[in-house]
């Protein structure tokens, strides 16, 4: 039994928090909305996993880097952290790419106005 994988996931979530805070992408932009979206995403994927487990599609397997702690049959505690990281990463990427594209559109409009005037 080890906690290496869980610690790696917690570290990755911590990195997402720092990135989110620095650029105000998700939780630091709108905490309430981000919480709702994050919880809905997490619940969706946990239900997805539970259905996969019930149908025999997913199984835990043995890994020397996992804790071995199960919160349901075939559902290790690390899976919840992984799913939370997956949802958080997705939203940071979506909001980050959106910000980049919005900035490029704004820059292009400013450039086009300058060309029409000059």
Phi and psi in radians as a Rosetta constraint file:
Dihedral C 1 N 2 CA 2 C 2 CIRCULARHARMONIC -2.458 0.35
Dihedral N 2 CA 2 C 2 N 3 CIRCULARHARMONIC 2.814 0.35
Dihedral C 2 N 3 CA 3 C 3 CIRCULARHARMONIC -2.027 0.35
Dihedral N 3 CA 3 C 3 N 4 CIRCULARHARMONIC 0.273 0.35
Dihedral C 3 N 4 CA 4 C 4 CIRCULARHARMONIC -1.010 0.35
Dihedral N 4 CA 4 C 4 N 5 CIRCULARHARMONIC -0.885 0.35
Dihedral C 4 N 5 CA 5 C 5 CIRCULARHARMONIC -1.074 0.35
Dihedral N 5 CA 5 C 5 N 6 CIRCULARHARMONIC -0.754 0.35
Dihedral C 5 N 6 CA 6 C 6 CIRCULARHARMONIC -1.081 0.35
Dihedral N 6 CA 6 C 6 N 7 CIRCULARHARMONIC -0.741 0.35
Dihedral C 6 N 7 CA 7 C 7 CIRCULARHARMONIC -1.132 0.35
Dihedral N 7 CA 7 C 7 N 8 CIRCULARHARMONIC -0.658 0.35
Dihedral C 7 N 8 CA 8 C 8 CIRCULARHARMONIC -1.112 0.35
Dihedral N 8 CA 8 C 8 N 9 CIRCULARHARMONIC -0.749 0.35
Dihedral C 8 N 9 CA 9 C 9 CIRCULARHARMONIC -1.115 0.35
Dihedral N 9 CA 9 C 9 N 10 CIRCULARHARMONIC -0.739 0.35
Dihedral C 9 N 10 CA 10 C 10 CIRCULARHARMONIC -1.120 0.35
Dihedral N 10 CA 10 C 10 N 11 CIRCULARHARMONIC -0.698 0.35
Dihedral C 10 N 11 CA 11 C 11 CIRCULARHARMONIC -1.101 0.35
Dihedral N 11 CA 11 C 11 N 12 CIRCULARHARMONIC -0.724 0.35
Dihedral C 11 N 12 CA 12 C 12 CIRCULARHARMONIC -1.134 0.35
Dihedral N 12 CA 12 C 12 N 13 CIRCULARHARMONIC -0.708 0.35
Dihedral C 12 N 13 CA 13 C 13 CIRCULARHARMONIC -1.106 0.35
Dihedral N 13 CA 13 C 13 N 14 CIRCULARHARMONIC -0.711 0.35
Dihedral C 13 N 14 CA 14 C 14 CIRCULARHARMONIC -1.051 0.35
Dihedral N 14 CA 14 C 14 N 15 CIRCULARHARMONIC -0.703 0.35
Dihedral C 14 N 15 CA 15 C 15 CIRCULARHARMONIC -1.115 0.35
Dihedral N 15 CA 15 C 15 N 16 CIRCULARHARMONIC -0.689 0.35
Dihedral C 15 N 16 CA 16 C 16 CIRCULARHARMONIC -1.120 0.35
Dihedral N 16 CA 16 C 16 N 17 CIRCULARHARMONIC -0.676 0.35
Dihedral C 16 N 17 CA 17 C 17 CIRCULARHARMONIC -1.078 0.35
Dihedral N 17 CA 17 C 17 N 18 CIRCULARHARMONIC -0.786 0.35
Dihedral C 17 N 18 CA 18 C 18 CIRCULARHARMONIC -1.104 0.35
Dihedral N 18 CA 18 C 18 N 19 CIRCULARHARMONIC -0.749 0.35
Dihedral C 18 N 19 CA 19 C 19 CIRCULARHARMONIC -1.128 0.35
Dihedral N 19 CA 19 C 19 N 20 CIRCULARHARMONIC -0.764 0.35
Dihedral C 19 N 20 CA 20 C 20 CIRCULARHARMONIC -1.068 0.35
Dihedral N 20 CA 20 C 20 N 21 CIRCULARHARMONIC -0.792 0.35
Dihedral C 20 N 21 CA 21 C 21 CIRCULARHARMONIC -1.147 0.35
Dihedral N 21 CA 21 C 21 N 22 CIRCULARHARMONIC -0.748 0.35
Dihedral C 21 N 22 CA 22 C 22 CIRCULARHARMONIC -1.070 0.35
Dihedral N 22 CA 22 C 22 N 23 CIRCULARHARMONIC -0.739 0.35
Dihedral C 22 N 23 CA 23 C 23 CIRCULARHARMONIC -1.872 0.35
Dihedral N 23 CA 23 C 23 N 24 CIRCULARHARMONIC 0.067 0.35
Dihedral C 23 N 24 CA 24 C 24 CIRCULARHARMONIC 0.846 0.35
Dihedral N 24 CA 24 C 24 N 25 CIRCULARHARMONIC 1.068 0.35
Dihedral C 24 N 25 CA 25 C 25 CIRCULARHARMONIC -1.652 0.35
Dihedral N 25 CA 25 C 25 N 26 CIRCULARHARMONIC -0.730 0.35
Dihedral C 25 N 26 CA 26 C 26 CIRCULARHARMONIC -2.294 0.35
Dihedral N 26 CA 26 C 26 N 27 CIRCULARHARMONIC -1.406 0.35
Dihedral C 26 N 27 CA 27 C 27 CIRCULARHARMONIC -1.185 0.35
Dihedral N 27 CA 27 C 27 N 28 CIRCULARHARMONIC -0.627 0.35
Dihedral C 27 N 28 CA 28 C 28 CIRCULARHARMONIC -1.417 0.35
Dihedral N 28 CA 28 C 28 N 29 CIRCULARHARMONIC -0.100 0.35
Dihedral C 28 N 29 CA 29 C 29 CIRCULARHARMONIC -1.613 0.35
Dihedral N 29 CA 29 C 29 N 30 CIRCULARHARMONIC -0.803 0.35
Dihedral C 29 N 30 CA 30 C 30 CIRCULARHARMONIC -2.677 0.35
Dihedral N 30 CA 30 C 30 N 31 CIRCULARHARMONIC 1.596 0.35
Dihedral C 30 N 31 CA 31 C 31 CIRCULARHARMONIC -1.021 0.35
Dihedral N 31 CA 31 C 31 N 32 CIRCULARHARMONIC -0.815 0.35
Dihedral C 31 N 32 CA 32 C 32 CIRCULARHARMONIC -1.085 0.35
Dihedral N 32 CA 32 C 32 N 33 CIRCULARHARMONIC -0.880 0.35
Dihedral C 32 N 33 CA 33 C 33 CIRCULARHARMONIC -1.113 0.35
Dihedral N 33 CA 33 C 33 N 34 CIRCULARHARMONIC -0.713 0.35
Dihedral C 33 N 34 CA 34 C 34 CIRCULARHARMONIC -1.109 0.35
Dihedral N 34 CA 34 C 34 N 35 CIRCULARHARMONIC -0.687 0.35
Dihedral C 34 N 35 CA 35 C 35 CIRCULARHARMONIC -1.114 0.35
Dihedral N 35 CA 35 C 35 N 36 CIRCULARHARMONIC -0.793 0.35
Dihedral C 35 N 36 CA 36 C 36 CIRCULARHARMONIC -1.081 0.35
Dihedral N 36 CA 36 C 36 N 37 CIRCULARHARMONIC -0.845 0.35
Dihedral C 36 N 37 CA 37 C 37 CIRCULARHARMONIC -1.081 0.35
Dihedral N 37 CA 37 C 37 N 38 CIRCULARHARMONIC -0.769 0.35
Dihedral C 37 N 38 CA 38 C 38 CIRCULARHARMONIC -1.103 0.35
Dihedral N 38 CA 38 C 38 N 39 CIRCULARHARMONIC -0.757 0.35
Dihedral C 38 N 39 CA 39 C 39 CIRCULARHARMONIC -1.167 0.35
Dihedral N 39 CA 39 C 39 N 40 CIRCULARHARMONIC -0.752 0.35
Dihedral C 39 N 40 CA 40 C 40 CIRCULARHARMONIC -1.072 0.35
Dihedral N 40 CA 40 C 40 N 41 CIRCULARHARMONIC -0.782 0.35
Dihedral C 40 N 41 CA 41 C 41 CIRCULARHARMONIC -1.083 0.35
Dihedral N 41 CA 41 C 41 N 42 CIRCULARHARMONIC -0.783 0.35
Dihedral C 41 N 42 CA 42 C 42 CIRCULARHARMONIC -1.100 0.35
Dihedral N 42 CA 42 C 42 N 43 CIRCULARHARMONIC -0.811 0.35
Dihedral C 42 N 43 CA 43 C 43 CIRCULARHARMONIC -1.074 0.35
Dihedral N 43 CA 43 C 43 N 44 CIRCULARHARMONIC -0.752 0.35
Dihedral C 43 N 44 CA 44 C 44 CIRCULARHARMONIC -0.976 0.35
Dihedral N 44 CA 44 C 44 N 45 CIRCULARHARMONIC -0.858 0.35
Dihedral C 44 N 45 CA 45 C 45 CIRCULARHARMONIC -1.266 0.35
Dihedral N 45 CA 45 C 45 N 46 CIRCULARHARMONIC -0.542 0.35
Dihedral C 45 N 46 CA 46 C 46 CIRCULARHARMONIC -1.169 0.35
Dihedral N 46 CA 46 C 46 N 47 CIRCULARHARMONIC -0.754 0.35
Dihedral C 46 N 47 CA 47 C 47 CIRCULARHARMONIC -1.094 0.35
Dihedral N 47 CA 47 C 47 N 48 CIRCULARHARMONIC -0.730 0.35
Dihedral C 47 N 48 CA 48 C 48 CIRCULARHARMONIC -0.987 0.35
Dihedral N 48 CA 48 C 48 N 49 CIRCULARHARMONIC -0.838 0.35
Dihedral C 48 N 49 CA 49 C 49 CIRCULARHARMONIC -1.079 0.35
Dihedral N 49 CA 49 C 49 N 50 CIRCULARHARMONIC -0.780 0.35
Dihedral C 49 N 50 CA 50 C 50 CIRCULARHARMONIC -1.096 0.35
Dihedral N 50 CA 50 C 50 N 51 CIRCULARHARMONIC -0.686 0.35
Dihedral C 50 N 51 CA 51 C 51 CIRCULARHARMONIC -1.149 0.35
Dihedral N 51 CA 51 C 51 N 52 CIRCULARHARMONIC -0.731 0.35
Dihedral C 51 N 52 CA 52 C 52 CIRCULARHARMONIC -1.076 0.35
Dihedral N 52 CA 52 C 52 N 53 CIRCULARHARMONIC -0.692 0.35
Dihedral C 52 N 53 CA 53 C 53 CIRCULARHARMONIC -1.157 0.35
Dihedral N 53 CA 53 C 53 N 54 CIRCULARHARMONIC -0.797 0.35
Dihedral C 53 N 54 CA 54 C 54 CIRCULARHARMONIC -1.082 0.35
Dihedral N 54 CA 54 C 54 N 55 CIRCULARHARMONIC -0.591 0.35
Dihedral C 54 N 55 CA 55 C 55 CIRCULARHARMONIC -1.486 0.35
Dihedral N 55 CA 55 C 55 N 56 CIRCULARHARMONIC -0.057 0.35
Dihedral C 55 N 56 CA 56 C 56 CIRCULARHARMONIC 1.418 0.35
Dihedral N 56 CA 56 C 56 N 57 CIRCULARHARMONIC 0.215 0.35
Dihedral C 56 N 57 CA 57 C 57 CIRCULARHARMONIC -1.380 0.35
Dihedral N 57 CA 57 C 57 N 58 CIRCULARHARMONIC -0.722 0.35
Dihedral C 57 N 58 CA 58 C 58 CIRCULARHARMONIC -1.845 0.35
Dihedral N 58 CA 58 C 58 N 59 CIRCULARHARMONIC 2.495 0.35
Dihedral C 58 N 59 CA 59 C 59 CIRCULARHARMONIC -2.517 0.35
Dihedral N 59 CA 59 C 59 N 60 CIRCULARHARMONIC 2.739 0.35
Dihedral C 59 N 60 CA 60 C 60 CIRCULARHARMONIC -1.220 0.35
Dihedral N 60 CA 60 C 60 N 61 CIRCULARHARMONIC -0.834 0.35
Dihedral C 60 N 61 CA 61 C 61 CIRCULARHARMONIC 1.292 0.35
Dihedral N 61 CA 61 C 61 N 62 CIRCULARHARMONIC 3.014 0.35
Dihedral C 61 N 62 CA 62 C 62 CIRCULARHARMONIC -1.895 0.35
Dihedral N 62 CA 62 C 62 N 63 CIRCULARHARMONIC 2.354 0.35
Dihedral C 62 N 63 CA 63 C 63 CIRCULARHARMONIC -2.501 0.35
Dihedral N 63 CA 63 C 63 N 64 CIRCULARHARMONIC 2.324 0.35
Dihedral C 63 N 64 CA 64 C 64 CIRCULARHARMONIC -1.264 0.35
Dihedral N 64 CA 64 C 64 N 65 CIRCULARHARMONIC -0.202 0.35
Dihedral C 64 N 65 CA 65 C 65 CIRCULARHARMONIC -1.750 0.35
Dihedral N 65 CA 65 C 65 N 66 CIRCULARHARMONIC 0.025 0.35
Dihedral C 65 N 66 CA 66 C 66 CIRCULARHARMONIC -1.715 0.35
Dihedral N 66 CA 66 C 66 N 67 CIRCULARHARMONIC 2.842 0.35
Dihedral C 66 N 67 CA 67 C 67 CIRCULARHARMONIC -1.293 0.35
Dihedral N 67 CA 67 C 67 N 68 CIRCULARHARMONIC -0.545 0.35
Dihedral C 67 N 68 CA 68 C 68 CIRCULARHARMONIC 1.476 0.35
Dihedral N 68 CA 68 C 68 N 69 CIRCULARHARMONIC 0.016 0.35
Dihedral C 68 N 69 CA 69 C 69 CIRCULARHARMONIC -1.466 0.35
Dihedral N 69 CA 69 C 69 N 70 CIRCULARHARMONIC 2.162 0.35
Dihedral C 69 N 70 CA 70 C 70 CIRCULARHARMONIC -1.878 0.35
Dihedral N 70 CA 70 C 70 N 71 CIRCULARHARMONIC 2.400 0.35
Dihedral C 70 N 71 CA 71 C 71 CIRCULARHARMONIC -1.753 0.35
Dihedral N 71 CA 71 C 71 N 72 CIRCULARHARMONIC -0.199 0.35
Dihedral C 71 N 72 CA 72 C 72 CIRCULARHARMONIC -2.748 0.35
Dihedral N 72 CA 72 C 72 N 73 CIRCULARHARMONIC 2.857 0.35
Dihedral C 72 N 73 CA 73 C 73 CIRCULARHARMONIC -0.970 0.35
Dihedral N 73 CA 73 C 73 N 74 CIRCULARHARMONIC 2.207 0.35
Dihedral C 73 N 74 CA 74 C 74 CIRCULARHARMONIC 1.190 0.35
Dihedral N 74 CA 74 C 74 N 75 CIRCULARHARMONIC 0.191 0.35
Dihedral C 74 N 75 CA 75 C 75 CIRCULARHARMONIC -2.086 0.35
Dihedral N 75 CA 75 C 75 N 76 CIRCULARHARMONIC 1.689 0.35
Dihedral C 75 N 76 CA 76 C 76 CIRCULARHARMONIC -1.313 0.35
Dihedral N 76 CA 76 C 76 N 77 CIRCULARHARMONIC 2.709 0.35
Dihedral C 76 N 77 CA 77 C 77 CIRCULARHARMONIC -1.031 0.35
Dihedral N 77 CA 77 C 77 N 78 CIRCULARHARMONIC -0.557 0.35
Dihedral C 77 N 78 CA 78 C 78 CIRCULARHARMONIC -1.085 0.35
Dihedral N 78 CA 78 C 78 N 79 CIRCULARHARMONIC -0.506 0.35
Dihedral C 78 N 79 CA 79 C 79 CIRCULARHARMONIC -1.106 0.35
Dihedral N 79 CA 79 C 79 N 80 CIRCULARHARMONIC -0.643 0.35
Dihedral C 79 N 80 CA 80 C 80 CIRCULARHARMONIC -1.129 0.35
Dihedral N 80 CA 80 C 80 N 81 CIRCULARHARMONIC -0.763 0.35
Dihedral C 80 N 81 CA 81 C 81 CIRCULARHARMONIC -1.143 0.35
Dihedral N 81 CA 81 C 81 N 82 CIRCULARHARMONIC -0.676 0.35
Dihedral C 81 N 82 CA 82 C 82 CIRCULARHARMONIC -1.105 0.35
Dihedral N 82 CA 82 C 82 N 83 CIRCULARHARMONIC -0.785 0.35
Dihedral C 82 N 83 CA 83 C 83 CIRCULARHARMONIC -1.149 0.35
Dihedral N 83 CA 83 C 83 N 84 CIRCULARHARMONIC -0.666 0.35
Dihedral C 83 N 84 CA 84 C 84 CIRCULARHARMONIC -1.109 0.35
Dihedral N 84 CA 84 C 84 N 85 CIRCULARHARMONIC -0.744 0.35
Dihedral C 84 N 85 CA 85 C 85 CIRCULARHARMONIC -1.090 0.35
Dihedral N 85 CA 85 C 85 N 86 CIRCULARHARMONIC -0.754 0.35
Dihedral C 85 N 86 CA 86 C 86 CIRCULARHARMONIC -1.049 0.35
Dihedral N 86 CA 86 C 86 N 87 CIRCULARHARMONIC -0.800 0.35
Dihedral C 86 N 87 CA 87 C 87 CIRCULARHARMONIC -1.126 0.35
Dihedral N 87 CA 87 C 87 N 88 CIRCULARHARMONIC -0.770 0.35
Dihedral C 87 N 88 CA 88 C 88 CIRCULARHARMONIC -1.146 0.35
Dihedral N 88 CA 88 C 88 N 89 CIRCULARHARMONIC -0.791 0.35
Dihedral C 88 N 89 CA 89 C 89 CIRCULARHARMONIC -1.036 0.35
Dihedral N 89 CA 89 C 89 N 90 CIRCULARHARMONIC -0.765 0.35
Dihedral C 89 N 90 CA 90 C 90 CIRCULARHARMONIC -1.055 0.35
Dihedral N 90 CA 90 C 90 N 91 CIRCULARHARMONIC -0.800 0.35
Dihedral C 90 N 91 CA 91 C 91 CIRCULARHARMONIC -1.227 0.35
Dihedral N 91 CA 91 C 91 N 92 CIRCULARHARMONIC -0.619 0.35
Dihedral C 91 N 92 CA 92 C 92 CIRCULARHARMONIC -1.143 0.35
Dihedral N 92 CA 92 C 92 N 93 CIRCULARHARMONIC -0.722 0.35
Dihedral C 92 N 93 CA 93 C 93 CIRCULARHARMONIC -1.135 0.35
Dihedral N 93 CA 93 C 93 N 94 CIRCULARHARMONIC -0.790 0.35
Dihedral C 93 N 94 CA 94 C 94 CIRCULARHARMONIC -1.077 0.35
Dihedral N 94 CA 94 C 94 N 95 CIRCULARHARMONIC -0.841 0.35
Dihedral C 94 N 95 CA 95 C 95 CIRCULARHARMONIC -1.233 0.35
Dihedral N 95 CA 95 C 95 N 96 CIRCULARHARMONIC -0.580 0.35
Dihedral C 95 N 96 CA 96 C 96 CIRCULARHARMONIC -1.183 0.35
Dihedral N 96 CA 96 C 96 N 97 CIRCULARHARMONIC -0.801 0.35
Dihedral C 96 N 97 CA 97 C 97 CIRCULARHARMONIC -1.123 0.35
Dihedral N 97 CA 97 C 97 N 98 CIRCULARHARMONIC -0.707 0.35
Dihedral C 97 N 98 CA 98 C 98 CIRCULARHARMONIC -1.051 0.35
Dihedral N 98 CA 98 C 98 N 99 CIRCULARHARMONIC -0.736 0.35
Dihedral C 98 N 99 CA 99 C 99 CIRCULARHARMONIC -1.114 0.35
Dihedral N 99 CA 99 C 99 N 100 CIRCULARHARMONIC -0.731 0.35
Dihedral C 99 N 100 CA 100 C 100 CIRCULARHARMONIC -1.099 0.35
Dihedral N 100 CA 100 C 100 N 101 CIRCULARHARMONIC -0.798 0.35
Dihedral C 100 N 101 CA 101 C 101 CIRCULARHARMONIC -1.137 0.35
Dihedral N 101 CA 101 C 101 N 102 CIRCULARHARMONIC -0.720 0.35
Dihedral C 101 N 102 CA 102 C 102 CIRCULARHARMONIC -1.044 0.35
Dihedral N 102 CA 102 C 102 N 103 CIRCULARHARMONIC -0.718 0.35
Dihedral C 102 N 103 CA 103 C 103 CIRCULARHARMONIC -1.143 0.35
Dihedral N 103 CA 103 C 103 N 104 CIRCULARHARMONIC -0.726 0.35
Dihedral C 103 N 104 CA 104 C 104 CIRCULARHARMONIC -1.128 0.35
Dihedral N 104 CA 104 C 104 N 105 CIRCULARHARMONIC -0.701 0.35
Dihedral C 104 N 105 CA 105 C 105 CIRCULARHARMONIC -1.112 0.35
Dihedral N 105 CA 105 C 105 N 106 CIRCULARHARMONIC -0.772 0.35
Dihedral C 105 N 106 CA 106 C 106 CIRCULARHARMONIC -1.084 0.35
Dihedral N 106 CA 106 C 106 N 107 CIRCULARHARMONIC -0.796 0.35
Dihedral C 106 N 107 CA 107 C 107 CIRCULARHARMONIC -1.052 0.35
Dihedral N 107 CA 107 C 107 N 108 CIRCULARHARMONIC -0.710 0.35
Dihedral C 107 N 108 CA 108 C 108 CIRCULARHARMONIC -1.156 0.35
Dihedral N 108 CA 108 C 108 N 109 CIRCULARHARMONIC -0.700 0.35
Dihedral C 108 N 109 CA 109 C 109 CIRCULARHARMONIC -1.122 0.35
Dihedral N 109 CA 109 C 109 N 110 CIRCULARHARMONIC -0.731 0.35
Dihedral C 109 N 110 CA 110 C 110 CIRCULARHARMONIC -1.107 0.35
Dihedral N 110 CA 110 C 110 N 111 CIRCULARHARMONIC -0.750 0.35
Dihedral C 110 N 111 CA 111 C 111 CIRCULARHARMONIC -1.110 0.35
Dihedral N 111 CA 111 C 111 N 112 CIRCULARHARMONIC -0.742 0.35
Dihedral C 111 N 112 CA 112 C 112 CIRCULARHARMONIC -1.118 0.35
Dihedral N 112 CA 112 C 112 N 113 CIRCULARHARMONIC -0.697 0.35
Dihedral C 112 N 113 CA 113 C 113 CIRCULARHARMONIC -1.111 0.35
Dihedral N 113 CA 113 C 113 N 114 CIRCULARHARMONIC -0.717 0.35
Dihedral C 113 N 114 CA 114 C 114 CIRCULARHARMONIC -1.098 0.35
Dihedral N 114 CA 114 C 114 N 115 CIRCULARHARMONIC -0.661 0.35
Dihedral C 114 N 115 CA 115 C 115 CIRCULARHARMONIC -1.202 0.35
Dihedral N 115 CA 115 C 115 N 116 CIRCULARHARMONIC -0.676 0.35
Dihedral C 115 N 116 CA 116 C 116 CIRCULARHARMONIC -1.188 0.35
Dihedral N 116 CA 116 C 116 N 117 CIRCULARHARMONIC -0.606 0.35
Dihedral C 116 N 117 CA 117 C 117 CIRCULARHARMONIC -1.346 0.35
Dihedral N 117 CA 117 C 117 N 118 CIRCULARHARMONIC -0.628 0.35
